[in-house]
Amino acid sequence: ITRLVAFSMRTPVAFVSIVGVQNQRFVSRVGIEMASTDIRYSICSYAMENRDVFVVPDLAADARFNEHPLLTGPTRLRSYAGAPLIAKNGVPIGAVCVMDRVPREFDANEREQLRTLAEMVMNQLELRTMAGRQDPVSGLPNRHQFHIDYEGHVGRMSGQARLYAVMLDVLDVPRFTEAGQALGMPPLEAMIHRCSVRVRMALEGIAELYQVGVSRFAFMAEFASDEDVSRLMSELKRRVVRPIMAAAIPMSPQFHAGVCIVDPAQDAGDDVIRKLLVGLQASISARSDFCWYSERRDERLRRGYRLAADAERALFRQEFSLQFQPRYDARTRRAVGAEALIRWTHPRLGPVGPGEFIPIFERTAVMPLVTAWVLDQALDQLAIWCDLGLDLQLSINLSPSDLDRPDAATEILQRLAQRGLPPALLEVEVTEGEWVRENSPGTEQLRQLAAAGVRVAIDDFGSGYSNFGYLSKLPVSIIKIDKSLIDGVATHPHAVLKIKAIVQLAAGLGYRTVAEGVETQAQADVLTGLGCDELQGYFLARPMGGDEIERSVRDMAG
């Protein structure tokens, strides 16, 4: 519309001005580089006061404007005409303006034309708000508008510098949630609005700012070098983190940002937003001011969600398999159990380890399907071992999401009953952490399993909370000592002391101890001497198929 204004009014300059308390912003402009001016130099405010087309035939001959920067500066503009933008509530918010480099009168027809064009602009502005293209709190164009404007930004590149995109976050989610509960939303929205004003002022003449999330803002701009971007990030942080009063409480906004270089030949608007999210999350995770987009991190994230998308298909195509790693009595070296370990051979990616795909599955709805498959396959194998006369206990790993369901224990016990297996032959392993609190839903499911005879083990003990206090309130009978503690037990006295303390305290509280990741004879000997009950690791046996377990157990017994 701004180009249409300039064409129809036959002027080299046209712009749409939104007038605020301290300055006026040119939200769209043709023929002028300036993006805003101080309110003191706003000719448009006269049009707003006049509520009709306001004309200055010659700025140089008008005492009000003869020192105006648009006249005295390099633009050398001489004449002005502006029609006010009046909202539906009757409040003028700015003006549609044209300027020429020569003194000029605007006749009645031209004034009427400018009024009509102003109505078109006002309709477009209101349509933008109604169509969800403007954030209701900050008044900034939103993410939808960013995508609409993206091609225009790319098309206006000068070609003399690189185009960069930046996304910044001024308030972390936990603090936002906590403050919202305590103060309500209006003070937080006021705080976010103040932050948007600070960022917008810092970007005057540089870039247009968009609000792309509750407390997230984005912009694109050309810079000569990465160092220029770094300097801008420092300036933005300096402005943003200054305390802001929210409901009479001084609060300090945070500052994290993701930055990427825009490749117009490759990147669409969605690609840019996604890359910025990758960089922003890296910045938040590292607690750094800003992080550049990393292709390696991006590929890792996309690989993870590709695995999640392929999981259900993999179950039907039998891409998953189970292996079993035996556990041995530390003194007799007799096999007493085996841990079920899931493996995945992906048709395109090859072997994928559970350390990679299980954490991804736990964040999606795929995990219950995979756990059900593991339970069925593992318990079928346990039934085969029982038929062969093998006295082995089966250990299965469960995640927090597996035990969140109120019928989780019942389903496991039903699977045992369907195969005629006593619950005492099953052991479930869970990792230590906050989710195993005394009154959590998962703990209640563990209690039901333990009451039926299923043994409960804490896996990877020593890698996280390592707190015997909370264990005493849980139905735990076995502690599996993490490999990170086992590695140095044959060479480092401190590691020996740690293992000794865990084993002695566990024995005093009635827990059996299992050492994971035993890889050498020396480790096995020290752990046995310290009183560890069971050993598991590559030194004794690697993971193997279910049919191989029988041969291995009989060979060890022989």
C-alpha positions in Angstrom: 0.0 0.0 0.0 2.9 2.4 0.8 4.3 1.9 -2.7 0.8 2.6 -4.1 0.7 5.8 -2.1 4.0 7.0 -3.5 2.9 6.1 -7.0 -0.5 7.6 -6.9 0.6 10.8 -5.2 3.7 11.1 -7.5 6.1 11.6 -4.6 9.6 10.0 -4.1 8.8 9.4 -0.4 5.9 7.8 1.4 5.6 6.2 4.8 3.2 4.9 7.4 3.9 6.5 10.8 2.7 5.1 14.2 3.1 7.8 16.8 4.0 6.9 20.4 4.7 8.8 23.5 8.4 9.4 22.9 8.9 8.7 19.2 7.2 7.8 15.9 8.0 4.6 14.0 7.8 4.2 10.3 6.2 0.8 10.1 6.4 0.9 6.3 8.3 3.3 4.1 9.4 4.0 0.5 12.3 6.3 -0.5 13.6 6.9 3.0 16.0 5.0 5.1 15.0 6.5 8.5 13.0 4.0 10.6 11.9 6.4 13.3 12.2 9.9 14.7 11.9 11.6 18.1 8.4 12.8 18.8 9.7 16.3 18.7 10.2 16.0 15.0 6.8 14.4 14.2 5.0 16.3 11.5 2.5 13.5 11.6 1.3 14.5 15.1 -0.1 17.7 13.5 -2.1 15.6 11.1 -3.4 13.6 14.1 -4.4 16.7 16.0 -6.0 18.1 12.8 -7.8 14.8 12.3 -7.7 15.6 8.6 -5.2 15.9 5.8 -2.4 18.2 7.0 -0.3 19.9 4.3 3.0 21.8 4.6 3.8 23.2 1.1 7.3 24.3 2.0 9.0 23.1 5.2 11.7 25.8 4.8 9.1 28.6 4.8 7.3 27.3 7.9 8.8 28.3 11.2 7.6 25.1 12.9 9.6 22.9 10.5 12.4 25.0 9.0 15.0 23.1 11.2 13.5 19.7 10.7 16.1 16.9 10.1 14.3 15.8 6.9 14.8 19.3 5.5 18.3 20.0 6.8 19.6 16.5 6.6 20.8 14.6 3.5 17.2 13.8 2.4 16.5 17.5 1.7 12.7 17.0 1.7 10.7 20.2 1.2 7.0 19.5 1.2 4.7 17.2 3.3 1.1 15.9 3.2 -0.3 13.5 5.8 -3.7 11.9 6.5 -4.4 10.6 10.0 -4.9 7.0 10.8 -8.0 6.9 13.0 -8.9 3.6 14.7 -12.5 2.4 15.1 -12.6 3.7 18.6 -11.9 7.2 17.2 -8.4 7.5 18.5 -5.7 8.6 15.9 -2.6 6.4 16.1 -0.5 7.8 13.3 -0.6 9.0 9.7 0.0 8.1 6.1 2.4 10.6 4.8 4.0 11.7 1.5 7.0 14.1 1.0 8.6 15.7 -2.0 12.0 17.3 -2.6 10.4 20.5 -4.0 7.8 22.9 -2.6 4.4 21.6 -3.5 0.7 22.2 -3.0 -1.7 19.3 -2.8 -5.1 20.0 -4.4 -8.5 18.8 -3.2 -8.5 15.6 -5.4 -5.0 14.6 -4.1 -6.1 15.3 -0.5 -9.2 13.1 -1.0 -7.0 10.4 -2.5 -4.7 10.5 0.5 -7.7 10.1 2.9 -8.8 7.0 0.9 -5.4 5.5 1.1 -5.2 6.2 4.8 -8.5 4.3 5.3 -6.9 1.4 3.3 -3.9 1.4 5.6 -6.0 1.6 8.7 -8.1 -1.3 7.5 -5.0 -3.3 6.9 -3.6 -2.5 10.4 -6.9 -3.6 12.0 -7.1 -6.7 9.8 -3.5 -7.6 10.9 -4.7 -7.5 14.5 -7.9 -9.3 13.8 -6.1 -12.0 11.8 -3.7 -12.7 14.6 -0.7 -11.0 13.2 0.0 -8.7 16.1 0.8 -9.6 19.7 -1.9 -8.2 22.0 0.5 -7.4 24.8 3.4 -5.7 23.1 1.7 -4.6 19.9 4.6 -6.1 17.9 4.0 -8.1 14.8 3.9 -11.8 15.7 5.4 -15.0 14.4 2.8 -15.3 11.7 3.7 -11.8 10.5 7.4 -12.8 10.6 6.7 -15.5 8.1 4.7 -13.2 5.9 7.5 -10.5 6.0 10.4 -13.0 5.6 10.5 -12.9 1.8 10.5 -9.1 1.9 13.5 -9.0 4.3 15.4 -11.4 2.0 14.5 -9.4 -1.1 15.8 -6.2 0.4 19.3 -7.6 1.1 22.0 -5.3 -0.1 24.3 -8.1 -1.0 27.1 -6.3 0.7 26.8 -8.0 4.1 25.4 -11.2 5.6 21.8 -11.6 6.8 21.5 -12.7 10.4 18.5 -13.8 12.4 18.3 -13.6 16.2 15.8 -14.9 18.7 16.0 -13.9 22.3 14.1 -14.9 25.5 13.7 -12.5 28.4 11.9 -14.7 31.0 12.5 -18.4 31.8 9.4 -20.6 32.0 9.8 -21.7 35.7 10.1 -18.1 36.9 7.3 -17.0 34.7 5.0 -19.7 36.1 6.0 -19.0 39.7 5.6 -15.2 39.3 2.3 -15.7 37.5 0.9 -17.6 40.4 2.1 -15.0 42.9 1.5 -11.8 41.0 -1.0 -12.6 38.3 -0.5 -12.1 34.6 -0.8 -8.3 34.3 2.5 -7.4 36.0 4.3 -10.0 34.0 2.8 -8.8 30.8 3.8 -5.3 31.7 7.3 -6.5 32.3 7.5 -8.3 28.9 6.1 -5.2 27.2 8.8 -3.1 28.9 11.4 -5.5 27.6 10.0 -5.3 24.1 10.3 -1.5 24.3 14.0 -1.8 25.4 14.8 -4.1 22.6 12.9 -2.2 20.0 14.7 1.0 20.9 18.1 -0.7 20.7 17.2 -1.9 17.2 16.0 1.5 15.9 17.3 1.9 12.4 18.6 -1.7 12.4 15.8 -4.1 12.3 12.0 -4.6 12.9 11.2 -6.6 16.0 8.7 -9.5 16.2 7.2 -11.2 19.2 7.4 -15.0 18.4 6.5 -16.4 21.8 5.2 -15.3 25.2 8.6 -13.8 26.2 10.5 -14.4 23.0 11.4 -11.9 20.3 13.1 -12.2 16.9 14.5 -10.0 14.2 16.7 -10.1 11.1 19.4 -7.7 10.0 22.4 -7.4 7.8 25.9 -7.2 9.5 29.4 -7.1 8.1 30.7 -9.7 10.5 30.0 -12.1 13.4 31.8 -9.6 15.7 29.2 -7.0 14.9 26.4 -9.4 16.0 28.3 -10.2 19.2 28.5 -6.5 20.0 24.8 -6.1 19.4 24.1 -9.0 21.7 26.1 -7.4 24.5 24.2 -4.1 24.0 20.8 -5.9 24.0 21.7 -7.8 27.2 22.9 -4.6 28.9 19.5 -3.0 28.2 17.2 -5.9 28.8 18.5 -7.2 32.2 18.1 -3.9 34.0 15.6 -4.4 36.9 11.9 -3.7 36.1 9.2 -3.1 38.7 6.4 -5.7 38.6 3.7 -5.3 41.1 6.1 -3.2 43.3 8.7 -5.9 43.2 11.9 -5.3 41.3 12.5 -8.2 38.8 15.5 -8.8 36.6 14.7 -10.1 33.1 17.0 -12.8 31.8 18.8 -12.7 28.5 19.4 -15.7 26.3 19.6 -15.6 22.5 20.0 -17.9 19.5 21.7 -16.6 16.4 21.9 -18.0 12.9 23.1 -16.9 9.5 20.3 -16.8 6.9 20.9 -18.5 3.6 18.2 -17.1 1.3 18.8 -19.9 -1.2 18.1 -22.6 1.3 16.1 -21.2 4.2 12.4 -20.6 4.4 10.9 -18.6 7.3 10.1 -21.9 9.2 13.7 -23.0 8.8 15.0 -19.8 10.3 12.7 -20.0 13.3 13.7 -23.6 13.9 17.4 -22.9 13.7 16.9 -20.0 16.1 15.1 -22.3 18.5 18.1 -24.7 18.3 20.5 -21.9 19.2 18.3 -20.4 21.9 17.8 -23.7 23.7 21.6 -24.3 23.6 22.0 -20.8 25.1 19.5 -21.6 27.9 21.0 -25.1 28.6 24.5 -23.6 28.7 23.4 -20.6 30.7 25.2 -18.4 28.2 24.2 -15.0 26.8 23.8 -16.4 23.3 24.7 -19.4 21.1 25.1 -19.8 17.4 23.0 -22.3 15.5 24.9 -25.6 15.4 24.2 -28.0 12.5 25.5 -30.9 14.6 23.1 -30.2 17.4 20.3 -29.7 14.9 21.0 -33.1 13.2 21.1 -34.8 16.6 17.7 -33.4 17.5 16.2 -34.3 14.2 17.7 -37.8 14.4 16.0 -38.2 17.7 12.6 -37.3 16.5 13.1 -39.4 13.4 13.7 -42.4 15.7 10.6 -41.6 17.7 8.6 -41.4 14.4 10.0 -44.8 13.3 9.5 -46.6 16.6 6.0 -48.0 16.1 6.8 -49.2 12.6 9.9 -50.8 14.0 7.9 -52.9 16.4 5.7 -54.3 13.6 8.8 -55.0 11.4 10.6 -56.7 14.2 13.6 -54.3 14.1 13.9 -54.5 17.9 15.5 -57.5 19.7 16.4 -58.5 23.2 19.7 -59.5 24.6 20.4 -60.7 28.1 23.4 -60.1 30.3 23.9 -62.6 33.1 24.5 -61.6 36.7 26.7 -63.8 38.9 27.0 -64.5 42.6 30.3 -62.7 43.6 31.6 -65.6 45.7 30.5 -68.7 43.8 30.5 -67.1 40.3 27.2 -69.0 39.6 24.7 -67.3 37.3 21.7 -66.1 39.4 20.0 -63.8 37.0 20.0 -61.9 33.7 19.1 -58.4 32.7 17.0 -57.9 29.5 18.5 -55.3 27.2 16.7 -53.9 24.2 18.5 -53.4 20.9 17.4 -51.7 17.7 18.8 -52.3 14.2 17.4 -49.4 12.2 17.1 -50.1 8.4 18.8 -46.8 7.5 20.7 -45.7 10.5 22.1 -49.2 11.5 22.5 -50.2 15.1 21.1 -47.6 17.5 21.9 -47.9 21.2 19.2 -47.8 24.0 21.1 -44.9 25.6 20.1 -42.8 22.5 16.6 -43.9 21.8 15.1 -44.7 25.2 15.4 -41.1 26.5 13.6 -39.9 23.3 10.9 -42.5 23.7 10.3 -41.5 27.3 9.3 -38.0 26.0 6.7 -39.4 23.6 3.7 -41.7 23.6 5.8 -44.5 22.1 7.3 -45.6 25.4 4.3 -47.7 26.6 4.2 -49.6 23.3 7.9 -50.4 23.6 7.7 -51.4 27.2 4.8 -53.7 26.6 6.8 -55.4 23.8 9.9 -55.8 26.1 7.8 -57.3 28.9 6.1 -59.8 26.6 9.4 -60.9 24.9 11.3 -61.0 28.1 8.7 -63.0 30.1 8.3 -65.4 27.2 12.1 -66.0 27.4 11.9 -66.4 31.2 9.2 -69.1 30.7 11.5 -71.0 28.3 14.3 -70.9 30.9 12.0 -72.2 33.6 10.9 -75.1 31.3 14.6 -75.9 30.8 15.2 -76.0 34.5 17.3 -72.8 34.7 17.1 -71.1 38.1 17.4 -67.5 36.9 15.8 -64.3 37.9 14.9 -61.9 35.1 15.6 -58.1 35.5 13.7 -55.6 33.4 14.3 -51.8 33.3 11.2 -49.5 33.7 11.1 -45.8 33.1 9.2 -43.2 35.1 6.5 -43.0 32.4 6.0 -46.8 32.6 4.9 -46.5 36.2 2.9 -43.3 35.9 -0.2 -45.3 34.9 -2.5 -46.4 37.8 -2.7 -49.9 36.3 1.0 -50.5 35.6 1.6 -53.0 38.4 -1.6 -54.9 37.7 -0.7 -55.3 34.0 2.8 -56.6 34.9 1.3 -59.1 37.4 -1.2 -60.2 34.8 1.5 -60.9 32.3 3.3 -63.1 34.8 0.1 -65.0 35.7 -0.7 -65.6 32.0 2.6 -67.5 31.7 2.4 -69.2 35.1 5.5 -67.4 36.3 5.9 -66.6 40.1 6.4 -62.9 40.7 9.6 -63.7 42.7 11.3 -64.5 39.4 10.9 -60.9 38.2 13.0 -57.9 39.2 12.2 -54.4 38.0 15.0 -51.8 37.8 14.3 -48.1 38.2 16.8 -45.2 38.2 17.1 -43.0 41.3 15.7 -39.6 41.1 12.9 -37.2 42.2 10.2 -39.3 40.5 10.6 -42.0 43.2 9.4 -39.8 46.0 7.6 -41.5 48.9 4.1 -40.5 47.8 4.5 -40.4 44.0 2.3 -42.5 41.7 5.3 -44.5 40.5 6.2 -45.4 44.1 2.7 -46.7 44.7 3.0 -49.0 41.7 6.4 -50.3 43.0 4.8 -51.0 46.3 2.1 -53.1 44.7 4.7 -55.1 42.7 6.8 -55.6 45.8 3.8 -56.7 47.9 3.1 -59.4 45.2 6.7 -60.7 45.4 8.4 -58.8 42.6 11.8 -57.5 43.6 12.6 -53.8 43.1 16.2 -52.6 42.3 17.6 -49.1 42.1 19.7 -48.8 39.0 22.8 -46.7 38.5 23.2 -45.9 42.2 25.9 -43.4 42.8 25.4 -41.4 39.6 22.6 -39.2 40.9 21.0 -38.6 44.3 22.7 -41.6 46.1 20.5 -41.0 49.1 19.8 -43.9 51.5 17.3 -41.7 53.3 14.7 -41.9 50.5 15.5 -45.5 49.8 14.4 -46.5 53.3 10.9 -45.3 52.4 10.7 -47.3 49.2 10.1 -51.0 48.6 13.7 -51.6 47.4 15.6 -54.8 48.0 18.6 -54.4 45.6 21.1 -51.6 44.8 23.0 -51.7 41.6 26.2 -49.7 42.0 26.9 -47.5 38.9 29.8 -48.3 36.6 31.3 -44.9 37.2 32.1 -46.0 40.7 33.3 -49.4 39.7 35.9 -48.2 37.1 38.5 -47.0 39.6 37.9 -49.6 42.4 41.0 -51.6 41.5 43.3 -48.6 41.2 42.1 -45.7 43.4 41.8 -45.9 47.2 39.0 -43.3 47.2 36.9 -45.5 44.9 37.4 -48.4 47.3 36.3 -46.4 50.3 33.1 -45.3 48.4 32.2 -48.8 47.4 32.9 -50.1 50.8 30.7 -47.5 52.5 27.8 -48.3 50.1 28.1 -52.0 50.5 28.3 -51.9 54.3 25.4 -49.5 54.7 23.3 -51.4 52.2 23.9 -54.7 54.0 23.0 -53.1 57.3 19.7 -51.9 55.8 19.0 -55.3 54.3 19.7 -54.5 50.6 21.7 -56.7 48.3 24.3 -55.0 46.1 25.1 -55.6 42.5 28.2 -54.1 40.9 27.6 -53.1 37.3 30.2 -52.8 34.5 32.8 -55.2 36.0 35.5 -55.4 33.3 38.6 -56.9 34.9 39.7 -59.7 37.2 41.1 -57.1 39.6 37.8 -55.3 39.8 35.9 -58.5 40.5 38.4 -59.6 43.2 38.2 -56.2 45.0 34.4 -56.1 44.8 34.1 -59.6 46.2 36.5 -58.8 49.0 34.4 -55.7 49.9 31.3 -57.9 50.3 29.4 -57.1 47.1 26.7 -59.7 46.5 26.5 -59.9 42.7 28.7 -59.0 39.8 27.7 -58.0 36.2 29.9 -56.9 33.4 31.9 -57.8 30.3 34.6 -59.6 32.3 32.1 -62.2 33.2 29.7 -62.2 30.2 28.7 -59.9 27.4 25.0 -59.5 26.5 23.8 -62.5 24.5 20.7 -64.0 23.0 18.2 -65.9 25.1 19.3 -69.3 23.7 22.9 -68.5 24.5 22.1 -67.9 28.1 21.4 -71.6 28.7 24.8 -72.7 27.3 26.6 -70.0 29.2 25.0 -70.9 32.5 25.7 -74.6 32.0 29.3 -73.9 31.0 29.8 -71.8 34.1 28.2 -74.4 36.3 30.4 -77.1 34.8 
